């Protein structure tokens, strides 16, 4: 399993608008892509930064989404974004929600 982490600076006072864009645009868009498993969005307590963590069944599907639709997501977020986003792709090594445990040497 792979996770795409998108870190975005937010304009002051846009937490609710960010949440609405995620709910109405980003989640439906991700659901149309092969291999999409889950999305978790976080906003720092001061409301200045958001983190979108999407989970994918394979690196290839995560990368395909990044190539085909990430620009559409960033366009939808334009009204709330205060600067460029940082995108990282990571392999998921542990997850209680997705029942992934670290490999243990036998």
MARZATOR-154933 format. One record per residue: residue in one letter; x, y, z of N, C-alpha, C, O in turn. Coordinates in steps of 0.05 Angstrom, whole numbers. Layout:
REM residues N
type:A | npx:X | npy:Y | npz:Z | capx:X | capy:Y | capz:Z | cpx:X | cpy:Y | cpz:Z | opx:X | opy:Y | opz:Z
...
//
This chain:
REM residues 106
type:X | npx:17 | npy:-23 | npz:0 | capx:0 | capy:0 | capz:0 | cpx:18 | cpy:25 | cpz:0 | opx:39 | opy:25 | opz:12
type:X | npx:9 | npy:45 | npz:-14 | capx:23 | capy:70 | capz:-15 | cpx:5 | cpy:94 | cpz:-7 | opx:-19 | opy:93 | opz:-9
type:X | npx:18 | npy:115 | npz:3 | capx:4 | capy:139 | capz:12 | cpx:16 | cpy:163 | cpz:-3 | opx:40 | opy:166 | opz:-5
type:X | npx:-2 | npy:179 | npz:-13 | capx:6 | capy:205 | capz:-25 | cpx:-1 | cpy:226 | cpz:-4 | opx:-23 | opy:228 | opz:4
type:X | npx:20 | npy:241 | npz:4 | capx:16 | capy:262 | capz:24 | cpx:19 | cpy:289 | cpz:10 | opx:40 | opy:296 | opz:-1
type:X | npx:-3 | npy:305 | npz:12 | capx:-2 | capy:332 | capz:0 | cpx:-4 | cpy:352 | cpz:23 | opx:-24 | opy:353 | opz:37
type:X | npx:17 | npy:368 | npz:26 | capx:19 | capy:388 | capz:47 | cpx:15 | cpy:415 | cpz:34 | opx:29 | opy:422 | opz:15
type:X | npx:-5 | npy:430 | npz:44 | capx:-13 | capy:455 | capz:31 | cpx:-16 | cpy:477 | cpz:52 | opx:-30 | opy:474 | opz:72
type:X | npx:-3 | npy:500 | npz:48 | capx:-8 | capy:523 | capz:65 | cpx:-35 | cpy:535 | cpz:59 | opx:-43 | opy:538 | opz:35
type:X | npx:-50 | npy:542 | npz:79 | capx:-77 | capy:552 | capz:76 | cpx:-78 | cpy:582 | cpz:82 | opx:-63 | opy:592 | opz:99
type:X | npx:-96 | npy:596 | npz:68 | capx:-101 | capy:624 | capz:74 | cpx:-115 | cpy:625 | cpz:102 | opx:-129 | opy:607 | opz:109
type:X | npx:-111 | npy:647 | npz:115 | capx:-124 | capy:651 | capz:142 | cpx:-154 | cpy:649 | cpz:140 | opx:-167 | opy:661 | opz:122
type:X | npx:-166 | npy:634 | npz:158 | capx:-195 | capy:632 | capz:160 | cpx:-209 | cpy:616 | cpz:139 | opx:-233 | opy:619 | opz:135
type:X | npx:-194 | npy:597 | npz:126 | capx:-207 | capy:582 | capz:105 | cpx:-211 | cpy:552 | cpz:112 | opx:-217 | opy:536 | opz:94
type:X | npx:-209 | npy:545 | npz:137 | capx:-212 | capy:517 | capz:145 | cpx:-238 | cpy:505 | cpz:136 | opx:-239 | opy:483 | opz:124
type:X | npx:-260 | npy:519 | npz:140 | capx:-287 | capy:508 | capz:132 | cpx:-289 | cpy:506 | cpz:102 | opx:-301 | opy:487 | opz:92
type:X | npx:-279 | npy:526 | npz:88 | capx:-281 | capy:525 | capz:58 | cpx:-263 | cpy:502 | cpz:48 | opx:-271 | opy:488 | opz:29
type:X | npx:-240 | npy:497 | npz:60 | capx:-223 | capy:475 | capz:53 | cpx:-238 | cpy:448 | cpz:57 | opx:-238 | opy:431 | opz:39
type:X | npx:-251 | npy:445 | npz:79 | capx:-266 | capy:421 | capz:85 | cpx:-288 | cpy:416 | cpz:65 | opx:-293 | opy:394 | opz:56
type:X | npx:-301 | npy:438 | npz:57 | capx:-323 | capy:436 | capz:37 | cpx:-312 | cpy:427 | cpz:10 | opx:-324 | opy:410 | opz:-3
type:X | npx:-290 | npy:439 | npz:1 | capx:-277 | capy:431 | capz:-24 | cpx:-269 | cpy:401 | cpz:-24 | opx:-274 | opy:387 | opz:-43
type:X | npx:-258 | npy:393 | npz:-2 | capx:-250 | capy:365 | capz:1 | cpx:-275 | cpy:347 | cpz:-2 | opx:-274 | opy:327 | opz:-17
type:X | npx:-296 | npy:353 | npz:12 | capx:-320 | capy:337 | capz:12 | cpx:-334 | cpy:337 | cpz:-15 | opx:-343 | opy:316 | opz:-24
type:X | npx:-336 | npy:360 | npz:-27 | capx:-352 | capy:362 | capz:-52 | cpx:-337 | cpy:357 | cpz:-78 | opx:-349 | opy:350 | opz:-98
type:X | npx:-311 | npy:360 | npz:-77 | capx:-295 | capy:357 | capz:-102 | cpx:-274 | cpy:335 | cpz:-100 | opx:-273 | opy:317 | opz:-118
type:X | npx:-257 | npy:337 | npz:-80 | capx:-233 | capy:319 | capz:-80 | cpx:-241 | cpy:290 | cpz:-74 | opx:-231 | opy:272 | opz:-87
type:X | npx:-257 | npy:285 | npz:-54 | capx:-265 | capy:258 | capz:-48 | cpx:-279 | cpy:245 | cpz:-72 | opx:-272 | opy:222 | opz:-79
type:X | npx:-299 | npy:257 | npz:-84 | capx:-312 | capy:244 | capz:-107 | cpx:-292 | cpy:239 | cpz:-130 | opx:-294 | opy:218 | opz:-143
type:X | npx:-274 | npy:258 | npz:-135 | capx:-254 | capy:254 | capz:-156 | cpx:-236 | cpy:230 | cpz:-150 | opx:-231 | opy:213 | opz:-168
type:X | npx:-226 | npy:228 | npz:-126 | capx:-209 | capy:205 | capz:-119 | cpx:-223 | cpy:178 | cpz:-121 | opx:-212 | opy:158 | opz:-129
type:X | npx:-248 | npy:178 | npz:-114 | capx:-264 | capy:153 | capz:-115 | cpx:-266 | cpy:142 | cpz:-144 | opx:-271 | opy:118 | opz:-147
type:X | npx:-262 | npy:159 | npz:-164 | capx:-264 | capy:150 | capz:-191 | cpx:-238 | cpy:136 | cpz:-201 | opx:-238 | opy:125 | opz:-223
type:X | npx:-217 | npy:138 | npz:-186 | capx:-191 | capy:128 | capz:-195 | cpx:-186 | cpy:100 | cpz:-185 | opx:-191 | opy:93 | opz:-162
type:X | npx:-175 | npy:84 | npz:-203 | capx:-169 | capy:56 | capz:-196 | cpx:-148 | cpy:55 | cpz:-174 | opx:-128 | opy:70 | opz:-174
type:X | npx:-153 | npy:38 | npz:-155 | capx:-134 | capy:34 | capz:-133 | cpx:-138 | cpy:52 | cpz:-109 | opx:-123 | opy:48 | opz:-89
type:X | npx:-156 | npy:71 | npz:-110 | capx:-160 | capy:89 | capz:-87 | cpx:-172 | cpy:74 | cpz:-64 | opx:-191 | opy:59 | opz:-68
type:X | npx:-162 | npy:77 | npz:-40 | capx:-172 | capy:63 | capz:-17 | cpx:-184 | cpy:81 | cpz:4 | opx:-205 | opy:75 | opz:16
type:X | npx:-171 | npy:104 | npz:10 | capx:-180 | capy:120 | capz:32 | cpx:-167 | cpy:148 | cpz:30 | opx:-147 | opy:151 | opz:17
type:X | npx:-180 | npy:168 | npz:43 | capx:-169 | capy:195 | capz:45 | cpx:-173 | cpy:205 | cpz:73 | opx:-195 | opy:203 | opz:84
type:X | npx:-152 | npy:215 | npz:84 | capx:-153 | capy:228 | capz:111 | cpx:-142 | cpy:257 | cpz:107 | opx:-120 | opy:260 | opz:96
type:X | npx:-157 | npy:277 | npz:116 | capx:-148 | capy:304 | capz:114 | cpx:-145 | cpy:316 | cpz:142 | opx:-162 | opy:311 | opz:159
type:X | npx:-124 | npy:331 | npz:146 | capx:-118 | capy:343 | capz:171 | cpx:-113 | cpy:373 | cpz:167 | opx:-102 | opy:381 | opz:147
type:X | npx:-120 | npy:389 | npz:187 | capx:-113 | capy:417 | capz:187 | cpx:-100 | cpy:423 | cpz:214 | opx:-111 | opy:416 | opz:235
type:X | npx:-78 | npy:437 | npz:214 | capx:-65 | capy:444 | capz:239 | cpx:-83 | cpy:461 | cpz:256 | opx:-101 | opy:474 | opz:246
type:X | npx:-78 | npy:461 | npz:283 | capx:-96 | capy:475 | capz:301 | cpx:-96 | cpy:505 | cpz:296 | opx:-116 | opy:519 | opz:302
type:X | npx:-75 | npy:516 | npz:284 | capx:-76 | capy:545 | capz:277 | cpx:-88 | cpy:550 | cpz:250 | opx:-91 | opy:574 | opz:242
type:X | npx:-96 | npy:529 | npz:236 | capx:-110 | capy:532 | capz:210 | cpx:-92 | cpy:540 | cpz:187 | opx:-102 | opy:548 | opz:166
type:X | npx:-65 | npy:539 | npz:191 | capx:-47 | capy:549 | capz:170 | cpx:-38 | cpy:528 | cpz:150 | opx:-28 | opy:535 | opz:129
type:X | npx:-41 | npy:502 | npz:157 | capx:-31 | capy:481 | capz:139 | cpx:-50 | cpy:458 | cpz:139 | opx:-62 | opy:450 | opz:159
type:X | npx:-53 | npy:447 | npz:115 | capx:-70 | capy:423 | capz:112 | cpx:-52 | cpy:400 | cpz:102 | opx:-32 | opy:404 | opz:88
type:X | npx:-60 | npy:376 | npz:109 | capx:-47 | capy:351 | capz:101 | cpx:-69 | cpy:333 | cpz:90 | opx:-87 | opy:326 | opz:104
type:X | npx:-66 | npy:325 | npz:65 | capx:-84 | capy:306 | capz:53 | cpx:-69 | cpy:280 | cpz:49 | opx:-49 | opy:280 | opz:34
type:X | npx:-77 | npy:259 | npz:61 | capx:-63 | capy:233 | capz:59 | cpx:-82 | cpy:213 | cpz:46 | opx:-102 | opy:205 | opz:58
type:X | npx:-76 | npy:207 | npz:21 | capx:-93 | capy:187 | capz:7 | cpx:-78 | cpy:161 | cpz:5 | opx:-53 | opy:160 | opz:2
type:X | npx:-93 | npy:139 | npz:7 | capx:-81 | capy:112 | capz:8 | cpx:-89 | cpy:98 | cpz:-18 | opx:-112 | opy:100 | opz:-28
type:X | npx:-69 | npy:84 | npz:-30 | capx:-72 | capy:71 | capz:-56 | cpx:-62 | cpy:42 | cpz:-54 | opx:-44 | opy:36 | opz:-38
type:X | npx:-74 | npy:25 | npz:-70 | capx:-67 | capy:-3 | capz:-69 | cpx:-40 | cpy:-9 | cpz:-82 | opx:-28 | opy:-30 | opz:-76
type:X | npx:-29 | npy:10 | npz:-98 | capx:-3 | capy:5 | capz:-111 | cpx:10 | cpy:32 | cpz:-117 | opx:-3 | opy:53 | opz:-119
type:X | npx:36 | npy:31 | npz:-119 | capx:51 | capy:55 | capz:-126 | cpx:43 | cpy:65 | cpz:-154 | opx:40 | opy:89 | opz:-158
type:X | npx:38 | npy:46 | npz:-172 | capx:30 | capy:54 | capz:-200 | cpx:4 | cpy:69 | cpz:-200 | opx:2 | opy:89 | opz:-214
type:X | npx:-16 | npy:60 | npz:-184 | capx:-42 | capy:75 | capz:-184 | cpx:-39 | cpy:102 | cpz:-170 | opx:-52 | opy:121 | opz:-179
type:X | npx:-23 | npy:104 | npz:-150 | capx:-18 | capy:130 | capz:-137 | cpx:-5 | cpy:149 | cpz:-156 | opx:-12 | opy:173 | opz:-157
type:X | npx:15 | npy:139 | npz:-170 | capx:29 | capy:156 | capz:-189 | cpx:11 | cpy:164 | cpz:-213 | opx:13 | opy:187 | opz:-222
type:X | npx:-5 | npy:146 | npz:-222 | capx:-24 | capy:152 | capz:-244 | cpx:-43 | cpy:174 | cpz:-235 | opx:-49 | opy:192 | opz:-251
type:X | npx:-53 | npy:173 | npz:-211 | capx:-71 | capy:194 | capz:-201 | cpx:-56 | cpy:220 | cpz:-200 | opx:-67 | opy:241 | opz:-208
type:X | npx:-32 | npy:220 | npz:-190 | capx:-16 | capy:244 | capz:-189 | cpx:-12 | cpy:257 | cpz:-216 | opx:-12 | opy:281 | opz:-219
type:X | npx:-7 | npy:240 | npz:-236 | capx:-3 | capy:251 | capz:-264 | cpx:-29 | cpy:261 | cpz:-276 | opx:-29 | opy:281 | opz:-290
type:X | npx:-51 | npy:248 | npz:-271 | capx:-76 | capy:254 | capz:-285 | cpx:-94 | cpy:274 | cpz:-271 | opx:-109 | opy:289 | opz:-284
type:X | npx:-94 | npy:275 | npz:-244 | capx:-115 | capy:290 | capz:-230 | cpx:-105 | cpy:309 | cpz:-209 | opx:-121 | opy:326 | opz:-199
type:X | npx:-80 | npy:308 | npz:-201 | capx:-71 | capy:325 | capz:-179 | cpx:-74 | cpy:354 | cpz:-186 | opx:-80 | opy:371 | opz:-169
type:X | npx:-69 | npy:361 | npz:-211 | capx:-72 | capy:389 | capz:-219 | cpx:-101 | cpy:399 | cpz:-217 | opx:-106 | opy:422 | opz:-210
type:X | npx:-120 | npy:381 | npz:-222 | capx:-148 | capy:388 | capz:-219 | cpx:-155 | cpy:393 | cpz:-189 | opx:-170 | opy:411 | opz:-183
type:X | npx:-143 | npy:377 | npz:-172 | capx:-147 | capy:380 | capz:-143 | cpx:-136 | cpy:407 | cpz:-134 | opx:-149 | opy:422 | opz:-120
type:X | npx:-112 | npy:414 | npz:-143 | capx:-99 | capy:439 | capz:-135 | cpx:-115 | cpy:463 | cpz:-146 | opx:-117 | opy:484 | opz:-133
type:X | npx:-127 | npy:460 | npz:-170 | capx:-144 | capy:481 | capz:-181 | cpx:-168 | cpy:486 | cpz:-163 | opx:-177 | opy:508 | opz:-158
type:X | npx:-181 | npy:464 | npz:-154 | capx:-204 | capy:466 | capz:-136 | cpx:-197 | cpy:479 | cpz:-110 | opx:-214 | opy:492 | opz:-98
type:X | npx:-172 | npy:475 | npz:-101 | capx:-164 | capy:487 | capz:-75 | cpx:-153 | cpy:515 | cpz:-77 | opx:-147 | opy:528 | opz:-57
type:X | npx:-151 | npy:526 | npz:-102 | capx:-140 | capy:553 | capz:-105 | cpx:-151 | cpy:574 | cpz:-87 | opx:-136 | opy:591 | opz:-77
type:X | npx:-178 | npy:575 | npz:-82 | capx:-189 | capy:596 | capz:-65 | cpx:-179 | cpy:595 | cpz:-36 | opx:-181 | opy:615 | opz:-22
type:X | npx:-168 | npy:572 | npz:-27 | capx:-160 | capy:570 | capz:1 | cpx:-130 | cpy:567 | cpz:5 | opx:-120 | opy:569 | opz:28
type:X | npx:-115 | npy:562 | npz:-17 | capx:-87 | capy:557 | capz:-15 | cpx:-70 | cpy:582 | cpz:-14 | opx:-76 | opy:601 | opz:-30
type:X | npx:-51 | npy:583 | npz:4 | capx:-34 | capy:607 | capz:7 | cpx:-7 | cpy:604 | cpz:-7 | opx:9 | opy:623 | opz:-6
type:X | npx:-1 | npy:582 | npz:-19 | capx:25 | capy:578 | capz:-32 | cpx:26 | cpy:550 | cpz:-44 | opx:6 | opy:536 | opz:-45
type:X | npx:49 | npy:543 | npz:-55 | capx:52 | capy:517 | capz:-68 | cpx:49 | cpy:493 | cpz:-49 | opx:57 | opy:495 | opz:-26
type:X | npx:39 | npy:472 | npz:-60 | capx:36 | capy:447 | capz:-45 | cpx:61 | cpy:430 | cpz:-47 | opx:76 | opy:432 | opz:-67
type:X | npx:66 | npy:414 | npz:-27 | capx:88 | capy:394 | capz:-28 | cpx:75 | cpy:367 | cpz:-30 | opx:57 | opy:361 | opz:-14
type:X | npx:83 | npy:351 | npz:-49 | capx:72 | capy:324 | capz:-53 | cpx:93 | cpy:303 | cpz:-48 | opx:115 | opy:305 | opz:-59
type:X | npx:87 | npy:283 | npz:-32 | capx:105 | capy:261 | capz:-27 | cpx:90 | cpy:235 | cpz:-31 | opx:67 | opy:233 | opz:-25
type:X | npx:105 | npy:215 | npz:-40 | capx:94 | capy:188 | capz:-43 | cpx:109 | cpy:170 | cpz:-24 | opx:134 | opy:169 | opz:-25
type:X | npx:95 | npy:156 | npz:-7 | capx:108 | capy:139 | capz:13 | cpx:96 | cpy:111 | cpz:13 | opx:73 | opy:107 | opz:7
type:X | npx:112 | npy:92 | npz:20 | capx:102 | capy:65 | capz:24 | cpx:91 | cpy:63 | cpz:53 | opx:104 | opy:72 | opz:71
type:X | npx:68 | npy:51 | npz:56 | capx:56 | capy:48 | capz:82 | cpx:69 | cpy:23 | cpz:95 | opx:67 | opy:1 | opz:84
type:X | npx:82 | npy:27 | npz:118 | capx:95 | capy:5 | capz:131 | cpx:80 | cpy:-6 | cpz:155 | opx:83 | opy:-29 | opz:163
type:X | npx:63 | npy:11 | npz:167 | capx:47 | capy:3 | capz:190 | cpx:20 | cpy:18 | cpz:189 | opx:20 | opy:42 | opz:183
type:X | npx:-1 | npy:4 | npz:195 | capx:-27 | capy:17 | capz:197 | cpx:-46 | cpy:-1 | cpz:213 | opx:-51 | opy:-24 | opz:206
type:X | npx:-58 | npy:10 | npz:235 | capx:-78 | capy:-6 | capz:249 | cpx:-104 | cpy:-6 | cpz:234 | opx:-118 | opy:-27 | opz:234
type:X | npx:-111 | npy:16 | npz:221 | capx:-137 | capy:17 | capz:207 | cpx:-137 | cpy:-1 | cpz:182 | opx:-157 | opy:-13 | opz:176
type:X | npx:-114 | npy:-3 | npz:169 | capx:-112 | capy:-19 | capz:145 | cpx:-99 | cpy:-47 | cpz:150 | opx:-94 | opy:-62 | opz:132
type:X | npx:-95 | npy:-53 | npz:176 | capx:-84 | capy:-79 | capz:185 | cpx:-58 | cpy:-86 | cpz:171 | opx:-55 | opy:-108 | opz:160
type:X | npx:-40 | npy:-67 | npz:171 | capx:-13 | capy:-71 | capz:160 | cpx:7 | cpy:-71 | cpz:183 | opx:7 | opy:-52 | opz:199
type:X | npx:23 | npy:-91 | npz:185 | capx:43 | capy:-92 | capz:206 | cpx:70 | cpy:-95 | cpz:193 | opx:73 | opy:-105 | opz:171
type:X | npx:90 | npy:-85 | npz:207 | capx:118 | capy:-87 | capz:198 | cpx:125 | cpy:-117 | cpz:195 | opx:118 | opy:-133 | opz:212
type:X | npx:140 | npy:-123 | npz:175 | capx:150 | capy:-150 | capz:171 | cpx:169 | cpy:-157 | cpz:194 | opx:187 | opy:-141 | opz:200
type:X | npx:166 | npy:-181 | npz:205 | capx:183 | capy:-189 | capz:227 | cpx:201 | cpy:-213 | cpz:217 | opx:190 | opy:-232 | opz:205
type:X | npx:227 | npy:-211 | npz:222 | capx:245 | capy:-233 | capz:214 | cpx:238 | cpy:-258 | cpz:229 | opx:233 | opy:-258 | opz:253
type:X | npx:237 | npy:-280 | npz:214 | capx:230 | capy:-306 | capz:227 | cpx:253 | cpy:-318 | cpz:242 | opx:250 | opy:-340 | opz:253
//
